[in-house]
Amino acid sequence: MRLFVLTRHGRSTFNDEGRINGDPSVPAPLTAEGRAAAGQLGRQLAELPIDLCVHTRFPRTRETGDRILDGRDVPRLELPLLDDIDVGDLEGETVDTYHAWKRAHPSRDEPFPGGESLDDAARRYARGFQALLERPERTILVVCHEIPVRYALNAAAGSDELDGPEHSIPNATPYLFDGESLARAAARIETLAG
């Protein structure tokens, strides 16, 4: 059986500040709490043979992966397809501002000003999950962001919406998918994003 361990990165400074970050060039390092949680997850996964660690272009995902795999010789792969959503002009704004914009613009296919739409990001995530399925490794740790993990969980379960029923994805928490469930998630995300 193939195993994909998906996790959101450890808690970051932007999480603590309640701000949005969709640009990988903007620093948002892990907090002490985030580093500790990533280390704890590493201890939970210590006996699991991991063949590859996939992270996004965001340094907080790379740092999380490094702390999870501390002392283990596991190859790393950067996969931009699983990057956080590009929020364009909302970069650095508060989470409340982000949610207010979403309420005022409820269509999933409307891009954030200067960024991408939720449906564009969903289609990108589906391609990212498909790229993981095409990899030869049997056990892959995937350190990414809240939205792709949420979409994968909901889509794999057959939900009619990507944002539910699971909505709040905690940092540094593992979610396990076999090849069949990740393939089902990728296909369902593609369908729901149109």
MDTraj code that builds the backbone (N, CA, C; nanometers):
import mdtraj as md
import numpy as np

residues = "MET ARG LEU PHE VAL LEU THR ARG HIS GLY ARG SER THR PHE ASN ASP GLU GLY ARG ILE ASN GLY ASP PRO SER VAL PRO ALA PRO LEU THR ALA GLU GLY ARG ALA ALA ALA GLY GLN LEU GLY ARG GLN LEU ALA GLU LEU PRO ILE ASP LEU CYS VAL HIS THR ARG PHE PRO ARG THR ARG GLU THR GLY ASP ARG ILE LEU ASP GLY ARG ASP VAL PRO ARG LEU GLU LEU PRO LEU LEU ASP ASP ILE ASP VAL GLY ASP LEU GLU GLY GLU THR VAL ASP THR TYR HIS ALA TRP LYS ARG ALA HIS PRO SER ARG ASP GLU PRO PHE PRO GLY GLY GLU SER LEU ASP ASP ALA ALA ARG ARG TYR ALA ARG GLY PHE GLN ALA LEU LEU GLU ARG PRO GLU ARG THR ILE LEU VAL VAL CYS HIS GLU ILE PRO VAL ARG TYR ALA LEU ASN ALA ALA ALA GLY SER ASP GLU LEU ASP GLY PRO GLU HIS SER ILE PRO ASN ALA THR PRO TYR LEU PHE ASP GLY GLU SER LEU ALA ARG ALA ALA ALA ARG ILE GLU THR LEU ALA GLY".split()
xyz = np.array([
    [0.0842, -0.1197, 0.0000],
    [0.0000, 0.0000, 0.0000],
    [0.0879, 0.1250, 0.0000],
    [0.0488, 0.2239, -0.0777],
    [0.1174, 0.3519, -0.0744],
    [0.0544, 0.4384, 0.0340],
    [0.1374, 0.5244, 0.0930],
    [0.0902, 0.6100, 0.2013],
    [0.1369, 0.7524, 0.1777],
    [0.0436, 0.8450, 0.1891],
    [0.0720, 0.9873, 0.1785],
    [0.0308, 1.0513, 0.3105],
    [0.1266, 1.1096, 0.3802],
    [0.0997, 1.1762, 0.5070],
    [0.0949, 1.3253, 0.4782],
    [-0.0248, 1.3819, 0.4758],
    [-0.0416, 1.5251, 0.4510],
    [-0.0480, 1.5981, 0.5834],
    [0.0222, 1.7098, 0.5917],
    [0.0140, 1.7922, 0.7111],
    [0.0280, 1.9387, 0.6752],
    [-0.0416, 2.0195, 0.7498],
    [-0.0215, 2.1638, 0.7414],
    [0.1078, 2.1972, 0.8170],
    [0.1784, 2.2969, 0.7712],
    [0.3013, 2.3411, 0.8376],
    [0.2752, 2.3758, 0.9846],
    [0.3819, 2.3845, 1.0617],
    [0.3713, 2.4287, 1.2005],
    [0.3250, 2.5733, 1.2085],
    [0.2790, 2.6111, 1.3242],
    [0.2285, 2.7471, 1.3440],
    [0.3369, 2.8494, 1.3097],
    [0.2969, 2.9534, 1.2316],
    [0.3923, 3.0546, 1.1857],
    [0.3661, 3.1898, 1.2516],
    [0.4585, 3.2819, 1.2303],
    [0.4411, 3.4168, 1.2849],
    [0.3162, 3.4825, 1.2280],
    [0.2845, 3.4575, 1.1001],
    [0.1628, 3.5144, 1.0418],
    [0.0384, 3.4542, 1.1058],
    [0.0420, 3.3249, 1.1414],
    [-0.0707, 3.2671, 1.2147],
    [-0.0920, 3.3423, 1.3451],
    [0.0154, 3.3678, 1.4184],
    [0.0046, 3.4392, 1.5456],
    [-0.0475, 3.5814, 1.5268],
    [-0.0074, 3.6452, 1.4168],
    [-0.0479, 3.7835, 1.3913],
    [-0.1842, 3.7934, 1.3240],
    [-0.2426, 3.6798, 1.2849],
    [-0.3725, 3.6814, 1.2185],
    [-0.3672, 3.7464, 1.0819],
    [-0.2571, 3.7227, 1.0105],
    [-0.2412, 3.7832, 0.8770],
    [-0.2316, 3.6756, 0.7696],
    [-0.2619, 3.7160, 0.6475],
    [-0.2646, 3.6275, 0.5315],
    [-0.1313, 3.6353, 0.4576],
    [-0.0815, 3.5176, 0.4164],
    [0.0431, 3.5129, 0.3404],
    [0.0288, 3.4135, 0.2265],
    [0.0274, 3.4648, 0.1041],
    [0.0198, 3.3799, -0.0140],
    [0.1374, 3.3990, -0.1069],
    [0.2408, 3.4664, -0.0609],
    [0.3606, 3.4937, -0.1409],
    [0.4789, 3.4243, -0.0733],
    [0.5395, 3.3248, -0.1404],
    [0.6475, 3.2507, -0.0753],
    [0.7733, 3.3326, -0.0485],
    [0.7838, 3.4516, -0.1084],
    [0.9028, 3.5340, -0.0837],
    [0.8907, 3.6184, 0.0430],
    [0.7706, 3.6216, 0.1023],
    [0.7485, 3.6985, 0.2249],
    [0.7779, 3.6088, 0.3448],
    [0.8726, 3.6474, 0.4312],
    [0.9082, 3.5608, 0.5436],
    [0.7946, 3.5468, 0.6449],
    [0.7678, 3.4221, 0.6817],
    [0.6702, 3.3924, 0.7873],
    [0.7188, 3.2659, 0.8572],
    [0.8286, 3.2769, 0.9342],
    [0.8889, 3.1579, 0.9955],
    [0.7995, 3.0961, 1.1019],
    [0.8362, 2.9742, 1.1395],
    [0.7638, 2.9067, 1.2466],
    [0.7877, 2.9776, 1.3795],
    [0.6867, 2.9749, 1.4634],
    [0.7014, 3.0234, 1.6008],
    [0.7649, 2.9126, 1.6847],
    [0.7977, 2.9439, 1.8081],
    [0.8492, 2.8407, 1.8986],
    [0.7473, 2.7276, 1.9134],
    [0.6199, 2.7639, 1.9218],
    [0.5136, 2.6632, 1.9312],
    [0.5107, 2.5776, 1.8042],
    [0.5266, 2.6421, 1.6890],
    [0.5263, 2.5695, 1.5617],
    [0.6432, 2.4746, 1.5496],
    [0.7597, 2.5184, 1.5941],
    [0.8782, 2.4318, 1.5903],
    [0.8594, 2.3122, 1.6835],
    [0.8043, 2.3375, 1.8016],
    [0.7820, 2.2291, 1.8978],
    [0.6803, 2.1284, 1.8443],
    [0.5730, 2.1771, 1.7834],
    [0.4703, 2.0870, 1.7299],
    [0.5254, 2.0032, 1.6152],
    [0.6090, 2.0638, 1.5293],
    [0.6707, 1.9881, 1.4199],
    [0.7630, 1.8799, 1.4767],
    [0.8361, 1.9132, 1.5812],
    [0.9207, 1.8141, 1.6464],
    [0.8396, 1.7002, 1.7062],
    [0.7265, 1.7346, 1.7672],
    [0.6377, 1.6327, 1.8243],
    [0.5844, 1.5411, 1.7146],
    [0.5448, 1.5991, 1.6008],
    [0.4968, 1.5180, 1.4897],
    [0.6086, 1.4256, 1.4405],
    [0.7299, 1.4774, 1.4387],
    [0.8437, 1.3944, 1.4006],
    [0.8596, 1.2734, 1.4913],
    [0.8376, 1.2933, 1.6203],
    [0.8470, 1.1811, 1.7137],
    [0.7338, 1.0806, 1.6894],
    [0.6159, 1.1301, 1.6533],
    [0.5034, 1.0411, 1.6237],
    [0.5305, 0.9567, 1.4990],
    [0.6024, 1.0151, 1.4028],
    [0.6285, 0.9464, 1.2760],
    [0.7649, 0.8780, 1.2721],
    [0.8362, 0.8763, 1.3844],
    [0.9749, 0.8292, 1.3868],
    [0.9917, 0.6865, 1.3369],
    [0.8958, 0.6007, 1.3600],
    [0.9083, 0.4608, 1.3185],
    [0.8494, 0.4342, 1.1799],
    [0.7951, 0.5359, 1.1168],
    [0.7391, 0.5203, 0.9825],
    [0.8499, 0.5444, 0.8801],
    [0.8788, 0.4485, 0.7943],
    [0.9802, 0.4722, 0.6921],
    [0.9265, 0.5697, 0.5869],
    [0.9877, 0.6855, 0.5773],
    [0.9441, 0.7884, 0.4821],
    [1.0471, 0.7952, 0.3698],
    [0.9980, 0.7835, 0.2469],
    [1.0856, 0.7795, 0.1299],
    [1.1129, 0.9161, 0.0706],
    [1.0226, 1.0113, 0.0937],
    [1.0346, 1.1435, 0.0327],
    [0.9570, 1.2442, 0.1166],
    [1.0118, 1.3640, 0.1299],
    [0.9401, 1.4753, 0.1934],
    [0.9147, 1.5812, 0.0878],
    [0.7895, 1.6076, 0.0623],
    [0.7483, 1.7105, -0.0333],
    [0.7075, 1.8340, 0.0456],
    [0.7544, 1.9498, 0.0028],
    [0.7135, 2.0763, 0.0648],
    [0.6853, 2.1768, -0.0461],
    [0.6298, 2.2901, -0.0106],
    [0.5995, 2.3941, -0.1085],
    [0.7158, 2.4924, -0.1145],
    [0.6964, 2.6019, -0.1877],
    [0.8007, 2.7043, -0.1964],
    [0.8079, 2.7902, -0.0705],
    [0.7116, 2.7743, 0.0194],
    [0.7070, 2.8558, 0.1404],
    [0.8056, 2.8012, 0.2424],
    [0.8973, 2.8843, 0.2917],
    [0.9979, 2.8351, 0.3874],
    [0.9382, 2.7676, 0.5099],
    [0.8190, 2.8079, 0.5532],
    [0.7603, 2.7460, 0.6722],
    [0.7285, 2.5980, 0.6501],
    [0.7007, 2.5585, 0.5255],
    [0.6766, 2.4158, 0.5003],
    [0.8087, 2.3388, 0.5004],
    [0.9119, 2.3987, 0.4454],
    [1.0436, 2.3346, 0.4443],
    [1.0950, 2.3197, 0.5875],
    [1.0801, 2.4272, 0.6674],
    [1.1256, 2.4233, 0.8061],
    [1.0492, 2.3168, 0.8852],
    [0.9196, 2.3061, 0.8612],
    [0.8390, 2.2041, 0.9285],
    [0.8885, 2.0647, 0.8918],
    [0.9092, 2.0412, 0.7619],
    [0.9594, 1.9112, 0.7176],
    [1.0933, 1.8776, 0.7795],
    [1.1819, 1.9778, 0.7851],
    [1.3139, 1.9549, 0.8451],
    [1.3023, 1.9161, 0.9918],
    [1.2111, 1.9793, 1.0644],
    [1.1954, 1.9478, 1.2065],
    [1.1279, 1.8119, 1.2254],
    [1.0332, 1.7783, 1.1387],
    [0.9699, 1.6466, 1.1474],
    [1.0736, 1.5371, 1.1250],
    [1.1623, 1.5591, 1.0284],
    [1.2588, 1.4566, 0.9876],
    [1.3969, 1.4784, 1.0471],
    [1.4042, 1.5526, 1.1540],
    [1.5327, 1.5853, 1.2170],
    [1.6185, 1.4605, 1.2347],
    [1.7383, 1.4617, 1.1732],
    [1.8303, 1.3502, 1.1863],
    [1.8054, 1.2357, 1.0903],
    [1.7006, 1.2444, 1.0098],
    [1.6714, 1.1377, 0.9138],
    [1.7172, 1.1793, 0.7749],
    [1.7737, 1.0856, 0.7014],
    [1.8230, 1.1116, 0.5670],
    [1.7121, 1.0815, 0.4665],
    [1.6242, 1.1800, 0.4467],
    [1.5093, 1.1648, 0.3570],
    [1.5199, 1.2715, 0.2485],
    [1.5134, 1.2333, 0.1210],
    [1.5188, 1.3329, 0.0136],
    [1.4029, 1.4314, 0.0238],
    [1.4269, 1.5539, -0.0219],
    [1.3249, 1.6595, -0.0223],
    [1.2900, 1.6953, -0.1668],
    [1.1650, 1.7352, -0.1886],
    [1.1182, 1.7796, -0.3198],
    [1.0266, 1.8995, -0.3008],
    [1.0573, 2.0092, -0.3688],
    [0.9706, 2.1275, -0.3657],
    [0.8638, 2.1124, -0.4733],
    [0.7365, 2.1298, -0.4350],
    [0.6239, 2.1154, -0.5279],
    [0.5362, 2.2404, -0.5217],
    [0.5610, 2.3384, -0.6102],
    [0.4838, 2.4629, -0.6081],
    [0.3339, 2.4445, -0.6334],
    [0.2941, 2.3325, -0.6953],
    [0.1518, 2.3093, -0.7198],
    [0.0705, 2.3078, -0.5905],
    [0.1356, 2.2805, -0.4771],
    [0.0650, 2.2775, -0.3483],
    [0.0873, 2.4041, -0.2657],
    [0.1450, 2.5100, -0.3292],
    [0.1630, 2.6383, -0.2614],
    [0.0303, 2.6903, -0.2057],
    [0.0401, 2.7734, -0.1042],
    [-0.0781, 2.8410, -0.0518],
    [-0.1395, 2.9273, -0.1615],
    [-0.2650, 2.9620, -0.1460],
    [-0.3345, 3.0409, -0.2481],
    [-0.2714, 3.1796, -0.2619],
    [-0.2595, 3.2247, -0.3849],
    [-0.2059, 3.3581, -0.4139],
    [-0.3178, 3.4596, -0.3914],
    [-0.3072, 3.5352, -0.2842],
    [-0.4118, 3.6312, -0.2490],
    [-0.3869, 3.7698, -0.3071],
    [-0.2805, 3.7841, -0.3859],
    [-0.2547, 3.9097, -0.4561],
    [-0.2444, 4.0286, -0.3632],
    [-0.3314, 4.1273, -0.3871],
    [-0.3269, 4.2529, -0.3121],
    [-0.3639, 4.2373, -0.1644],
    [-0.4189, 4.1229, -0.1272],
    [-0.4537, 4.0998, 0.0131],
    [-0.3349, 4.0477, 0.0940],
    [-0.2202, 4.0305, 0.0293],
    [-0.0998, 3.9832, 0.0978],
    [-0.0709, 4.0677, 0.2215],
    [-0.0539, 4.0012, 0.3347],
    [-0.0215, 4.0690, 0.4597],
    [-0.1405, 4.1278, 0.5315],
    [-0.2583, 4.1244, 0.4700],
    [-0.3784, 4.1768, 0.5358],
    [-0.4220, 4.0814, 0.6475],
    [-0.5154, 4.1262, 0.7280],
    [-0.5643, 4.0426, 0.8367],
    [-0.6555, 3.9323, 0.7821],
    [-0.6687, 3.8271, 0.8603],
    [-0.7594, 3.7189, 0.8251],
    [-0.9022, 3.7722, 0.8153],
    [-0.9386, 3.8687, 0.9016],
    [-1.0723, 3.9277, 0.8960],
    [-1.0955, 3.9988, 0.7627],
    [-0.9952, 4.0708, 0.7127],
    [-1.0071, 4.1379, 0.5829],
    [-1.0248, 4.0356, 0.4718],
    [-0.9482, 3.9282, 0.4793],
    [-0.9579, 3.8188, 0.3816],
    [-1.0993, 3.7603, 0.3806],
    [-1.1526, 3.7293, 0.4999],
    [-1.2873, 3.6723, 0.5079],
    [-1.3932, 3.7720, 0.4610],
    [-1.3747, 3.8996, 0.4914],
    [-1.4696, 4.0015, 0.4456],
    [-1.4702, 4.0081, 0.2928],
    [-1.3519, 4.0002, 0.2314],
    [-1.3456, 4.0025, 0.0846],
    [-1.4187, 3.8807, 0.0276],
    [-1.3975, 3.7646, 0.0891],
    [-1.4638, 3.6430, 0.0404],
    [-1.6154, 3.6529, 0.0539],
    [-1.6635, 3.7115, 0.1642],
    [-1.8088, 3.7271, 0.1813],
    [-1.8662, 3.8213, 0.0758],
    [-1.7911, 3.9263, 0.0427],
    [-1.8381, 4.0235, -0.0570],
    [-1.8257, 3.9707, -0.1994],
    [-1.7448, 3.8667, -0.2186],
    [-1.7224, 3.8081, -0.3515],
    [-1.7380, 3.6561, -0.3391],
    [-1.8628, 3.6079, -0.3281],
    [-1.8841, 3.4672, -0.2961],
    [-1.8533, 3.3682, -0.4092],
    [-1.8325, 3.4156, -0.5295],
    [-1.8051, 3.3242, -0.6405],
    [-1.6628, 3.2680, -0.6289],
    [-1.6523, 3.1372, -0.6299],
    [-1.5217, 3.0711, -0.6178],
    [-1.4325, 3.0941, -0.7403],
    [-1.4930, 3.1364, -0.8506],
    [-1.4105, 3.1562, -0.9712],
    [-1.3654, 3.3011, -0.9892],
    [-1.3983, 3.3882, -0.8933],
    [-1.3499, 3.5266, -0.8998],
    [-1.2141, 3.5358, -0.8309],
    [-1.1110, 3.5807, -0.9043],
    [-0.9781, 3.5864, -0.8415],
    [-0.9682, 3.6955, -0.7355],
    [-0.8833, 3.6704, -0.6378],
    [-0.8475, 3.7768, -0.5456],
    [-0.7801, 3.8867, -0.6271],
    [-0.7956, 4.0148, -0.5908],
    [-0.7357, 4.1216, -0.6714],
    [-0.5849, 4.1017, -0.6840],
    [-0.5408, 4.0830, -0.8081],
    [-0.3991, 4.0604, -0.8328],
    [-0.3523, 3.9196, -0.8010],
    [-0.4454, 3.8288, -0.7689],
    [-0.4091, 3.6927, -0.7312],
    [-0.4845, 3.5894, -0.8131],
    [-0.5130, 3.4763, -0.7517],
    [-0.5833, 3.3686, -0.8206],
    [-0.7169, 3.3430, -0.7514],
    [-0.8047, 3.2721, -0.8183],
    [-0.9339, 3.2377, -0.7590],
    [-0.9218, 3.1088, -0.6782],
    [-1.0209, 3.0839, -0.5951],
    [-1.0246, 2.9598, -0.5188],
    [-1.0325, 2.8389, -0.6117],
    [-1.1093, 2.8516, -0.7204],
    [-1.1180, 2.7412, -0.8157],
    [-0.9864, 2.7200, -0.8892],
    [-0.9158, 2.8302, -0.9226],
    [-0.7836, 2.8142, -0.9845],
    [-0.6903, 2.7380, -0.8903],
    [-0.6908, 2.7757, -0.7640],
    [-0.6057, 2.7076, -0.6656],
    [-0.6474, 2.5614, -0.6512],
    [-0.7779, 2.5344, -0.6492],
    [-0.8262, 2.3967, -0.6356],
    [-0.7784, 2.3110, -0.7529],
    [-0.7886, 2.3626, -0.8735],
    [-0.7407, 2.2873, -0.9899],
    [-0.5894, 2.2625, -0.9796],
    [-0.5165, 2.3610, -0.9303],
    [-0.3723, 2.3465, -0.9107],
    [-0.3444, 2.2369, -0.8068],
    [-0.4228, 2.2349, -0.6984],
    [-0.4045, 2.1320, -0.5962],
    [-0.4340, 1.9931, -0.6534],
    [-0.5377, 1.9822, -0.7348],
    [-0.5685, 1.8528, -0.7972],
    [-0.4499, 1.8051, -0.8811],
    [-0.3882, 1.8955, -0.9561],
    [-0.2697, 1.8588, -1.0354],
    [-0.1536, 1.8200, -0.9435],
    [-0.1402, 1.8901, -0.8305],
    [-0.0355, 1.8569, -0.7347],
    [-0.0538, 1.7174, -0.6769],
    [-0.1764, 1.6832, -0.6395],
    [-0.2019, 1.5498, -0.5850],
    [-0.1792, 1.4427, -0.6914],
    [-0.2174, 1.4738, -0.8150],
    [-0.1916, 1.3792, -0.9237],
    [-0.0413, 1.3606, -0.9428],
    [0.0364, 1.4690, -0.9325],
    [0.1821, 1.4584, -0.9448],
    [0.2391, 1.3693, -0.8344],
    [0.1843, 1.3774, -0.7128],
    [0.2287, 1.2899, -0.6046],
    [0.1996, 1.1438, -0.6370],
    [0.0824, 1.1187, -0.6942],
    [0.0449, 0.9818, -0.7284],
    [0.1353, 0.9231, -0.8358],
    [0.1927, 1.0082, -0.9173],
    [0.2817, 0.9617, -1.0242],
    [0.4242, 0.9350, -0.9755],
    [0.4540, 0.9724, -0.8510],
    [0.5870, 0.9492, -0.7950],
    [0.6067, 0.8001, -0.7661],
    [0.7299, 0.7509, -0.7680],
    [0.7531, 0.6085, -0.7414],
    [0.7609, 0.5720, -0.5937],
    [0.7825, 0.6696, -0.5047],
    [0.8022, 0.6392, -0.3625],
    [0.6744, 0.5817, -0.3002],
    [0.6935, 0.4941, -0.2027],
    [0.5787, 0.4299, -0.1378],
    [0.5200, 0.5144, -0.0246],
    [0.6052, 0.5819, 0.0513],
    [0.5568, 0.6627, 0.1643],
    [0.6111, 0.8045, 0.1494],
    [0.5187, 0.9003, 0.1353],
    [0.5568, 1.0394, 0.1102],
    [0.4955, 1.1289, 0.2170],
    [0.5807, 1.2057, 0.2814],
    [0.5367, 1.3103, 0.3736],
    [0.5171, 1.4371, 0.2923],
    [0.3983, 1.4970, 0.3024],
    [0.3650, 1.6174, 0.2258],
    [0.3345, 1.7299, 0.3237],
    [0.4236, 1.8284, 0.3287],
    [0.4044, 1.9427, 0.4180],
    [0.3587, 2.0599, 0.3328],
    [0.2328, 2.0998, 0.3530],
    [0.1789, 2.2080, 0.2696],
    [0.0996, 2.3057, 0.3564],
    [-0.0220, 2.3378, 0.3176],
    [-0.0979, 2.4462, 0.3796],
    [-0.2396, 2.3995, 0.4130],
    [-0.3105, 2.4816, 0.4868],
    [-0.4442, 2.4437, 0.5325],
    [-0.5391, 2.4128, 0.4171],
    [-0.5428, 2.4974, 0.3153],
    [-0.6444, 2.4816, 0.2104],
    [-0.6268, 2.3522, 0.1321],
    [-0.5074, 2.3170, 0.0832],
    [-0.4992, 2.1896, 0.0109],
    [-0.5304, 2.0673, 0.0980],
    [-0.4932, 2.0707, 0.2254],
    [-0.5272, 1.9586, 0.3131],
    [-0.6786, 1.9520, 0.3310],
    [-0.7410, 2.0661, 0.3554],
    [-0.8875, 2.0707, 0.3719],
    [-0.9580, 2.0184, 0.2479],
    [-0.9169, 2.0672, 0.1303],
    [-0.9798, 2.0235, 0.0059],
    [-0.9635, 1.8731, -0.0133],
    [-0.8444, 1.8195, 0.0163],
    [-0.8209, 1.6756, -0.0006],
    [-0.9106, 1.5948, 0.0921],
    [-0.9212, 1.6348, 0.2181],
    [-1.0054, 1.5627, 0.3142],
    [-1.1512, 1.5613, 0.2706],
    [-1.2027, 1.6778, 0.2351],
    [-1.3436, 1.6878, 0.1982],
    [-1.3728, 1.6166, 0.0664],
    [-1.2834, 1.6321, -0.0299],
    [-1.3044, 1.5688, -0.1599],
    [-1.2954, 1.4172, -0.1496],
    [-1.1988, 1.3659, -0.0758],
    [-1.1849, 1.2205, -0.0606],
    [-1.3085, 1.1594, 0.0047],
    [-1.3723, 1.2362, 0.0931],
    [-1.4927, 1.1884, 0.1622],
    [-1.6181, 1.2019, 0.0764],
    [-1.6044, 1.2613, -0.0439],
    [-1.7185, 1.2741, -0.1338],
    [-1.8065, 1.3947, -0.1085],
    [-1.7581, 1.4926, -0.0331],
    [-1.8376, 1.6118, -0.0037],
    [-1.8719, 1.6865, -0.1329],
    [-1.9831, 1.7570, -0.1281],
    [-2.0233, 1.8398, -0.2421],
    [-1.9627, 1.9789, -0.2369],
    [-1.8841, 2.0068, -0.1327],
    [-1.8150, 2.1353, -0.1256],
    [-1.6752, 2.1145, -0.0698],
    [-1.5819, 2.1904, -0.1208],
    [-1.4426, 2.1737, -0.0817],
    [-1.4144, 2.2280, 0.0580],
    [-1.4958, 2.3204, 0.1053],
    [-1.4715, 2.3830, 0.2353],
    [-1.5421, 2.3137, 0.3505],
    [-1.6094, 2.2028, 0.3261],
    [-1.6763, 2.1354, 0.4350],
    [-1.6993, 1.9889, 0.4020],
    [-1.7267, 1.9087, 0.5017],
    [-1.7547, 1.9467, 0.6400],
    [-1.6306, 1.9869, 0.7201],
    [-1.5119, 1.9315, 0.6832],
    [-1.3904, 1.9737, 0.7547],
    [-1.3543, 2.1148, 0.7108],
    [-1.3329, 2.2026, 0.8083],
    [-1.2969, 2.3394, 0.7696],
    [-1.1708, 2.3887, 0.8396],
    [-1.1587, 2.3611, 0.9652],
    [-1.0447, 2.4104, 1.0411],
    [-0.9400, 2.2995, 1.0521],
    [-0.8284, 2.3182, 0.9838],
    [-0.7211, 2.2187, 0.9819],
    [-0.6105, 2.2664, 1.0754],
    [-0.5838, 2.1938, 1.1826],
    [-0.4799, 2.2377, 1.2758],
    [-0.3398, 2.2234, 1.2166],
    [-0.2490, 2.3016, 1.2680],
    [-0.1091, 2.2948, 1.2255],
    [-0.0460, 2.1644, 1.2739],
    [0.0498, 2.1155, 1.1929],
    [0.1347, 2.0018, 1.2307],
    [0.0551, 1.8815, 1.2800],
    [-0.0525, 1.8500, 1.2080],
    [-0.1356, 1.7341, 1.2390],
    [-0.1378, 1.6437, 1.1163],
    [-0.1087, 1.5144, 1.1314],
    [-0.1018, 1.4268, 1.0141],
    [-0.2396, 1.3784, 0.9679],
    [-0.2584, 1.3752, 0.8370],
    [-0.3772, 1.3172, 0.7744],
    [-0.3274, 1.2144, 0.6745],
    [-0.3776, 1.0907, 0.6866],
    [-0.3258, 0.9795, 0.6081],
    [-0.4163, 0.9471, 0.4905],
    [-0.3540, 0.9309, 0.3749],
    [-0.4239, 0.8927, 0.2527],
    [-0.3490, 0.7755, 0.1905],
    [-0.4234, 0.6758, 0.1422],
    [-0.3596, 0.5766, 0.0577],
    [-0.3724, 0.6256, -0.0872],
    [-0.3176, 0.5509, -0.1811],
    [-0.3216, 0.5955, -0.3197],
    [-0.4629, 0.6138, -0.3721],
    [-0.5523, 0.5218, -0.3355],
    [-0.6898, 0.5285, -0.3828],
    [-0.7613, 0.6523, -0.3304],
    [-0.7444, 0.6829, -0.2026],
    [-0.8153, 0.7988, -0.1464],
    [-0.7575, 0.9302, -0.1988],
    [-0.6262, 0.9366, -0.2228],
    [-0.5702, 1.0597, -0.2784],
    [-0.6133, 1.0774, -0.4233],
    [-0.6222, 0.9685, -0.4986],
    [-0.6711, 0.9765, -0.6371],
    [-0.8170, 1.0218, -0.6388],
    [-0.8966, 0.9689, -0.5461],
    [-1.0368, 1.0100, -0.5351],
    [-1.0457, 1.1587, -0.5013],
    [-0.9585, 1.2062, -0.4111],
    [-0.9572, 1.3480, -0.3751],
    [-0.9235, 1.4347, -0.4955],
    [-0.8195, 1.3974, -0.5695],
    [-0.7783, 1.4770, -0.6861],
    [-0.8913, 1.4852, -0.7882],
    [-0.9562, 1.3730, -0.8151],
    [-1.0648, 1.3714, -0.9146],
    [-1.1833, 1.4554, -0.8674],
    [-1.2173, 1.4452, -0.7397],
    [-1.3328, 1.5182, -0.6869],
    [-1.3046, 1.6692, -0.6827],
    [-1.1833, 1.7062, -0.6474],
    [-1.1474, 1.8477, -0.6484],
    [-1.1610, 1.9026, -0.7894],
    [-1.1112, 1.8290, -0.8874],
    [-1.1206, 1.8710, -1.0279],
    [-1.2659, 1.8893, -1.0695],
    [-1.3512, 1.7968, -1.0296],
    [-1.4936, 1.8058, -1.0624],
    [-1.5585, 1.9269, -0.9982],
    [-1.5355, 1.9461, -0.8688],
    [-1.5989, 2.0561, -0.7973],
    [-1.5471, 2.1931, -0.8403],
    [-1.4212, 2.1996, -0.8833],
    [-1.3646, 2.3281, -0.9276],
    [-1.4018, 2.3592, -1.0712],
    [-1.4589, 2.2627, -1.1395],
    [-1.5027, 2.2836, -1.2788],
    [-1.3880, 2.2934, -1.3719],
])
top = md.Topology()
chain = top.add_chain()
for i, resn in enumerate(residues, 1):
    res = top.add_residue(resn, chain, resSeq=i)
    for name in ("N", "CA", "C"):
        top.add_atom(name, md.element.get_by_symbol(name[0]), res)
traj = md.Trajectory(xyz[None], top)
